Amino acid sequence: MKGRSPAVQTFVVQLAGSASYLPTERAVRQGGYGAFEKTCVVDPKAGDQIVAETLDLLKSHWDSE
């Protein structure tokens, strides 16, 4: 996300609030910490979707200036 952001600086804040982990496909395959179905409420594709939508929001802000 930082590399694709139109901003000069982009800061990513993780695990703020009562959110769940965003496991990677690899973590799910290997049974990584926080990637178990019973403890993780989101699909690994959720992280990709969050990145895509965040980049769309950032780009729309820069396009409007």
Biopython code that builds the backbone (N, CA, C, O; Angstrom):
import numpy as np
from Bio.PDB.StructureBuilder import StructureBuilder

atoms = [
    (1, "MET", "N", (0.834, -1.175, 0.000)),
    (1, "MET", "CA", (0.000, 0.000, 0.000)),
    (1, "MET", "C", (0.886, 1.248, 0.000)),
    (1, "MET", "O", (0.617, 2.202, -0.731)),
    (2, "LYS", "N", (1.929, 1.240, 0.811)),
    (2, "LYS", "CA", (2.799, 2.408, 0.879)),
    (2, "LYS", "C", (3.476, 2.681, -0.459)),
    (2, "LYS", "O", (3.602, 3.835, -0.867)),
    (3, "GLY", "N", (3.910, 1.631, -1.139)),
    (3, "GLY", "CA", (4.593, 1.788, -2.406)),
    (3, "GLY", "C", (3.692, 2.254, -3.537)),
    (3, "GLY", "O", (4.168, 2.842, -4.507)),
    (4, "ARG", "N", (2.408, 2.000, -3.424)),
    (4, "ARG", "CA", (1.460, 2.356, -4.490)),
    (4, "ARG", "C", (0.653, 3.611, -4.165)),
    (4, "ARG", "O", (-0.157, 4.050, -4.981)),
    (5, "SER", "N", (0.860, 4.187, -2.999)),
    (5, "SER", "CA", (0.112, 5.371, -2.587)),
    (5, "SER", "C", (0.591, 6.603, -3.345)),
    (5, "SER", "O", (1.787, 6.741, -3.601)),
    (6, "PRO", "N", (-0.326, 7.503, -3.708)),
    (6, "PRO", "CA", (0.070, 8.738, -4.378)),
    (6, "PRO", "C", (0.652, 9.768, -3.407)),
    (6, "PRO", "O", (1.186, 10.787, -3.847)),
    (7, "ALA", "N", (0.562, 9.529, -2.126)),
    (7, "ALA", "CA", (1.072, 10.463, -1.118)),
    (7, "ALA", "C", (2.596, 10.369, -1.014)),
    (7, "ALA", "O", (3.183, 9.325, -1.296)),
    (8, "VAL", "N", (3.215, 11.456, -0.612)),
    (8, "VAL", "CA", (4.660, 11.452, -0.398)),
    (8, "VAL", "C", (5.001, 10.480, 0.731)),
    (8, "VAL", "O", (5.968, 9.724, 0.641)),
    (9, "GLN", "N", (4.209, 10.509, 1.779)),
    (9, "GLN", "CA", (4.384, 9.576, 2.891)),
    (9, "GLN", "C", (3.040, 8.939, 3.211)),
    (9, "GLN", "O", (2.013, 9.617, 3.244)),
    (10, "THR", "N", (3.054, 7.648, 3.444)),
    (10, "THR", "CA", (1.857, 6.917, 3.844)),
    (10, "THR", "C", (2.226, 6.057, 5.037)),
    (10, "THR", "O", (3.177, 5.278, 4.976)),
    (11, "PHE", "N", (1.485, 6.193, 6.111)),
    (11, "PHE", "CA", (1.726, 5.423, 7.319)),
    (11, "PHE", "C", (0.613, 4.396, 7.485)),
    (11, "PHE", "O", (-0.567, 4.732, 7.384)),
    (12, "VAL", "N", (0.981, 3.164, 7.735)),
    (12, "VAL", "CA", (0.010, 2.093, 7.915)),
    (12, "VAL", "C", (-0.057, 1.766, 9.402)),
    (12, "VAL", "O", (0.955, 1.451, 10.027)),
    (13, "VAL", "N", (-1.258, 1.845, 9.957)),
    (13, "VAL", "CA", (-1.473, 1.514, 11.362)),
    (13, "VAL", "C", (-2.135, 0.154, 11.407)),
    (13, "VAL", "O", (-3.161, -0.061, 10.762)),
    (14, "GLN", "N", (-1.559, -0.762, 12.158)),
    (14, "GLN", "CA", (-2.076, -2.123, 12.219)),
    (14, "GLN", "C", (-2.601, -2.454, 13.614)),
    (14, "GLN", "O", (-2.129, -1.928, 14.622)),
    (15, "LEU", "N", (-3.572, -3.326, 13.636)),
    (15, "LEU", "CA", (-4.117, -3.853, 14.885)),
    (15, "LEU", "C", (-4.552, -2.750, 15.838)),
    (15, "LEU", "O", (-4.314, -2.838, 17.043)),
    (16, "ALA", "N", (-5.185, -1.716, 15.308)),
    (16, "ALA", "CA", (-5.706, -0.643, 16.135)),
    (16, "ALA", "C", (-7.170, -0.926, 16.428)),
    (16, "ALA", "O", (-7.953, -1.147, 15.504)),
    (17, "GLY", "N", (-7.543, -0.921, 17.670)),
    (17, "GLY", "CA", (-8.928, -1.171, 18.044)),
    (17, "GLY", "C", (-9.213, -2.649, 18.202)),
    (17, "GLY", "O", (-8.316, -3.442, 18.484)),
    (18, "SER", "N", (-10.457, -3.006, 18.019)),
    (18, "SER", "CA", (-10.879, -4.388, 18.265)),
    (18, "SER", "C", (-10.921, -5.219, 16.986)),
    (18, "SER", "O", (-11.762, -6.107, 16.846)),
    (19, "ALA", "N", (-10.032, -4.937, 16.073)),
    (19, "ALA", "CA", (-10.011, -5.654, 14.792)),
    (19, "ALA", "C", (-9.409, -7.043, 14.945)),
    (19, "ALA", "O", (-8.823, -7.376, 15.976)),
    (20, "SER", "N", (-9.564, -7.832, 13.918)),
    (20, "SER", "CA", (-9.026, -9.182, 13.878)),
    (20, "SER", "C", (-7.758, -9.182, 13.036)),
    (20, "SER", "O", (-7.481, -8.222, 12.317)),
    (21, "TYR", "N", (-6.999, -10.252, 13.126)),
    (21, "TYR", "CA", (-5.845, -10.406, 12.262)),
    (21, "TYR", "C", (-6.303, -10.556, 10.814)),
    (21, "TYR", "O", (-7.398, -11.050, 10.544)),
    (22, "LEU", "N", (-5.462, -10.129, 9.904)),
    (22, "LEU", "CA", (-5.696, -10.346, 8.479)),
    (22, "LEU", "C", (-4.651, -11.358, 8.028)),
    (22, "LEU", "O", (-3.541, -10.987, 7.649)),
    (23, "PRO", "N", (-5.008, -12.631, 8.070)),
    (23, "PRO", "CA", (-4.019, -13.654, 7.749)),
    (23, "PRO", "C", (-3.687, -13.689, 6.264)),
    (23, "PRO", "O", (-4.522, -13.357, 5.422)),
    (24, "THR", "N", (-2.478, -14.086, 5.956)),
    (24, "THR", "CA", (-2.095, -14.300, 4.562)),
    (24, "THR", "C", (-2.494, -15.717, 4.163)),
    (24, "THR", "O", (-2.773, -16.560, 5.016)),
    (25, "GLU", "N", (-2.515, -15.966, 2.852)),
    (25, "GLU", "CA", (-2.804, -17.325, 2.365)),
    (25, "GLU", "C", (-1.773, -18.300, 2.943)),
    (25, "GLU", "O", (-2.115, -19.411, 3.349)),
    (26, "ARG", "N", (-0.530, -17.878, 2.974)),
    (26, "ARG", "CA", (0.542, -18.730, 3.490)),
    (26, "ARG", "C", (0.315, -19.073, 4.963)),
    (26, "ARG", "O", (0.499, -20.222, 5.366)),
    (27, "ALA", "N", (-0.082, -18.088, 5.765)),
    (27, "ALA", "CA", (-0.319, -18.330, 7.187)),
    (27, "ALA", "C", (-1.446, -19.339, 7.386)),
    (27, "ALA", "O", (-1.366, -20.197, 8.265)),
    (28, "VAL", "N", (-2.486, -19.239, 6.579)),
    (28, "VAL", "CA", (-3.604, -20.179, 6.684)),
    (28, "VAL", "C", (-3.148, -21.593, 6.306)),
    (28, "VAL", "O", (-3.456, -22.562, 7.000)),
    (29, "ARG", "N", (-2.405, -21.694, 5.190)),
    (29, "ARG", "CA", (-1.901, -23.011, 4.758)),
    (29, "ARG", "C", (-1.012, -23.653, 5.818)),
    (29, "ARG", "O", (-1.077, -24.861, 6.044)),
    (30, "GLN", "N", (-0.185, -22.842, 6.463)),
    (30, "GLN", "CA", (0.777, -23.375, 7.413)),
    (30, "GLN", "C", (0.264, -23.360, 8.853)),
    (30, "GLN", "O", (0.978, -23.770, 9.768)),
    (31, "GLY", "N", (-0.966, -22.891, 9.060)),
    (31, "GLY", "CA", (-1.529, -22.870, 10.407)),
    (31, "GLY", "C", (-0.863, -21.858, 11.311)),
    (31, "GLY", "O", (-0.675, -22.107, 12.502)),
    (32, "GLY", "N", (-0.504, -20.714, 10.749)),
    (32, "GLY", "CA", (0.197, -19.682, 11.505)),
    (32, "GLY", "C", (-0.634, -19.085, 12.629)),
    (32, "GLY", "O", (-1.857, -19.217, 12.660)),
    (33, "TYR", "N", (0.050, -18.433, 13.538)),
    (33, "TYR", "CA", (-0.592, -17.795, 14.687)),
    (33, "TYR", "C", (-1.670, -16.822, 14.216)),
    (33, "TYR", "O", (-1.413, -15.977, 13.359)),
    (34, "GLY", "N", (-2.852, -16.936, 14.763)),
    (34, "GLY", "CA", (-3.952, -16.052, 14.423)),
    (34, "GLY", "C", (-4.651, -16.384, 13.120)),
    (34, "GLY", "O", (-5.575, -15.674, 12.722)),
    (35, "ALA", "N", (-4.233, -17.448, 12.446)),
    (35, "ALA", "CA", (-4.821, -17.772, 11.152)),
    (35, "ALA", "C", (-5.766, -18.967, 11.212)),
    (35, "ALA", "O", (-6.177, -19.478, 10.170)),
    (36, "PHE", "N", (-6.111, -19.412, 12.390)),
    (36, "PHE", "CA", (-7.036, -20.529, 12.527)),
    (36, "PHE", "C", (-8.464, -20.045, 12.306)),
    (36, "PHE", "O", (-8.826, -18.944, 12.721)),
    (37, "GLU", "N", (-9.263, -20.864, 11.659)),
    (37, "GLU", "CA", (-10.642, -20.486, 11.344)),
    (37, "GLU", "C", (-11.437, -20.061, 12.576)),
    (37, "GLU", "O", (-12.252, -19.142, 12.497)),
    (38, "LYS", "N", (-11.211, -20.716, 13.706)),
    (38, "LYS", "CA", (-11.986, -20.395, 14.907)),
    (38, "LYS", "C", (-11.576, -19.063, 15.535)),
    (38, "LYS", "O", (-12.367, -18.457, 16.256)),
    (39, "THR", "N", (-10.356, -18.600, 15.274)),
    (39, "THR", "CA", (-9.900, -17.355, 15.889)),
    (39, "THR", "C", (-9.848, -16.193, 14.918)),
    (39, "THR", "O", (-9.729, -15.042, 15.337)),
    (40, "CYS", "N", (-9.934, -16.469, 13.655)),
    (40, "CYS", "CA", (-9.834, -15.419, 12.643)),
    (40, "CYS", "C", (-11.163, -15.340, 11.892)),
    (40, "CYS", "O", (-11.629, -16.323, 11.316)),
    (41, "VAL", "N", (-11.750, -14.170, 11.913)),
    (41, "VAL", "CA", (-13.092, -14.025, 11.341)),
    (41, "VAL", "C", (-13.094, -13.569, 9.888)),
    (41, "VAL", "O", (-14.160, -13.440, 9.285)),
    (42, "VAL", "N", (-11.911, -13.321, 9.311)),
    (42, "VAL", "CA", (-11.859, -12.848, 7.929)),
    (42, "VAL", "C", (-11.061, -13.799, 7.050)),
    (42, "VAL", "O", (-10.198, -14.539, 7.521)),
    (43, "ASP", "N", (-11.369, -13.760, 5.784)),
    (43, "ASP", "CA", (-10.702, -14.556, 4.765)),
    (43, "ASP", "C", (-9.366, -13.894, 4.411)),
    (43, "ASP", "O", (-9.249, -12.674, 4.526)),
    (44, "PRO", "N", (-8.373, -14.649, 3.990)),
    (44, "PRO", "CA", (-7.100, -14.040, 3.594)),
    (44, "PRO", "C", (-7.226, -12.980, 2.493)),
    (44, "PRO", "O", (-6.390, -12.081, 2.398)),
    (45, "LYS", "N", (-8.253, -13.083, 1.675)),
    (45, "LYS", "CA", (-8.454, -12.095, 0.611)),
    (45, "LYS", "C", (-8.901, -10.732, 1.158)),
    (45, "LYS", "O", (-8.877, -9.739, 0.431)),
    (46, "ALA", "N", (-9.301, -10.678, 2.413)),
    (46, "ALA", "CA", (-9.752, -9.416, 3.009)),
    (46, "ALA", "C", (-8.638, -8.374, 3.017)),
    (46, "ALA", "O", (-8.897, -7.192, 2.789)),
    (47, "GLY", "N", (-7.417, -8.794, 3.273)),
    (47, "GLY", "CA", (-6.295, -7.850, 3.276)),
    (47, "GLY", "C", (-6.099, -7.207, 1.921)),
    (47, "GLY", "O", (-5.871, -6.001, 1.831)),
    (48, "ASP", "N", (-6.185, -8.002, 0.863)),
    (48, "ASP", "CA", (-6.061, -7.471, -0.500)),
    (48, "ASP", "C", (-7.181, -6.480, -0.800)),
    (48, "ASP", "O", (-6.959, -5.452, -1.439)),
    (49, "GLN", "N", (-8.368, -6.796, -0.339)),
    (49, "GLN", "CA", (-9.514, -5.915, -0.579)),
    (49, "GLN", "C", (-9.342, -4.594, 0.176)),
    (49, "GLN", "O", (-9.648, -3.530, -0.361)),
    (50, "ILE", "N", (-8.857, -4.660, 1.410)),
    (50, "ILE", "CA", (-8.640, -3.436, 2.188)),
    (50, "ILE", "C", (-7.594, -2.557, 1.502)),
    (50, "ILE", "O", (-7.765, -1.342, 1.408)),
    (51, "VAL", "N", (-6.510, -3.175, 1.023)),
    (51, "VAL", "CA", (-5.469, -2.418, 0.322)),
    (51, "VAL", "C", (-6.044, -1.752, -0.919)),
    (51, "VAL", "O", (-5.817, -0.562, -1.142)),
    (52, "ALA", "N", (-6.781, -2.497, -1.725)),
    (52, "ALA", "CA", (-7.345, -1.952, -2.965)),
    (52, "ALA", "C", (-8.284, -0.788, -2.685)),
    (52, "ALA", "O", (-8.213, 0.243, -3.354)),
    (53, "GLU", "N", (-9.156, -0.943, -1.711)),
    (53, "GLU", "CA", (-10.119, 0.120, -1.417)),
    (53, "GLU", "C", (-9.446, 1.338, -0.800)),
    (53, "GLU", "O", (-9.844, 2.472, -1.068)),
    (54, "THR", "N", (-8.435, 1.110, 0.020)),
    (54, "THR", "CA", (-7.699, 2.234, 0.610)),
    (54, "THR", "C", (-6.960, 3.014, -0.474)),
    (54, "THR", "O", (-6.959, 4.245, -0.464)),
    (55, "LEU", "N", (-6.329, 2.297, -1.411)),
    (55, "LEU", "CA", (-5.640, 2.976, -2.506)),
    (55, "LEU", "C", (-6.621, 3.767, -3.363)),
    (55, "LEU", "O", (-6.302, 4.872, -3.801)),
    (56, "ASP", "N", (-7.805, 3.220, -3.606)),
    (56, "ASP", "CA", (-8.829, 3.954, -4.361)),
    (56, "ASP", "C", (-9.192, 5.253, -3.643)),
    (56, "ASP", "O", (-9.319, 6.299, -4.280)),
    (57, "LEU", "N", (-9.359, 5.192, -2.314)),
    (57, "LEU", "CA", (-9.681, 6.400, -1.545)),
    (57, "LEU", "C", (-8.549, 7.415, -1.604)),
    (57, "LEU", "O", (-8.791, 8.606, -1.799)),
    (58, "LEU", "N", (-7.325, 6.954, -1.439)),
    (58, "LEU", "CA", (-6.184, 7.866, -1.505)),
    (58, "LEU", "C", (-6.089, 8.525, -2.879)),
    (58, "LEU", "O", (-5.900, 9.737, -2.985)),
    (59, "LYS", "N", (-6.222, 7.717, -3.921)),
    (59, "LYS", "CA", (-6.127, 8.255, -5.282)),
    (59, "LYS", "C", (-7.247, 9.246, -5.579)),
    (59, "LYS", "O", (-7.022, 10.246, -6.262)),
    (60, "SER", "N", (-8.458, 8.979, -5.071)),
    (60, "SER", "CA", (-9.560, 9.891, -5.311)),
    (60, "SER", "C", (-9.314, 11.226, -4.613)),
    (60, "SER", "O", (-9.738, 12.269, -5.112)),
    (61, "HIS", "N", (-8.648, 11.208, -3.489)),
    (61, "HIS", "CA", (-8.320, 12.453, -2.781)),
    (61, "HIS", "C", (-7.311, 13.263, -3.600)),
    (61, "HIS", "O", (-7.464, 14.475, -3.751)),
    (62, "TRP", "N", (-6.287, 12.599, -4.124)),
    (62, "TRP", "CA", (-5.276, 13.315, -4.902)),
    (62, "TRP", "C", (-5.833, 13.757, -6.251)),
    (62, "TRP", "O", (-5.435, 14.801, -6.766)),
    (63, "ASP", "N", (-6.733, 12.992, -6.821)),
    (63, "ASP", "CA", (-7.334, 13.374, -8.108)),
    (63, "ASP", "C", (-8.206, 14.615, -7.968)),
    (63, "ASP", "O", (-8.374, 15.370, -8.926)),
    (64, "SER", "N", (-8.760, 14.827, -6.780)),
    (64, "SER", "CA", (-9.677, 15.959, -6.586)),
    (64, "SER", "C", (-8.942, 17.265, -6.313)),
    (64, "SER", "O", (-9.556, 18.331, -6.297)),
    (65, "GLU", "N", (-7.633, 17.188, -6.099)),
    (65, "GLU", "CA", (-6.875, 18.428, -5.820)),
    (65, "GLU", "C", (-6.383, 19.081, -7.077)),
    (65, "GLU", "O", (-5.734, 20.125, -7.017)),
]
sb = StructureBuilder()
sb.init_structure("model")
sb.init_model(0)
sb.init_chain("A")
sb.init_seg("    ")
for serial, (resi, resn, name, xyz) in enumerate(atoms, 1):
    if name == "N":
        sb.init_residue(resn, " ", resi, " ")
    sb.init_atom(name, np.array(xyz, "f"), 0.0, 1.0, " ", f" {name:<3s}", serial, name[0])
structure = sb.get_structure()
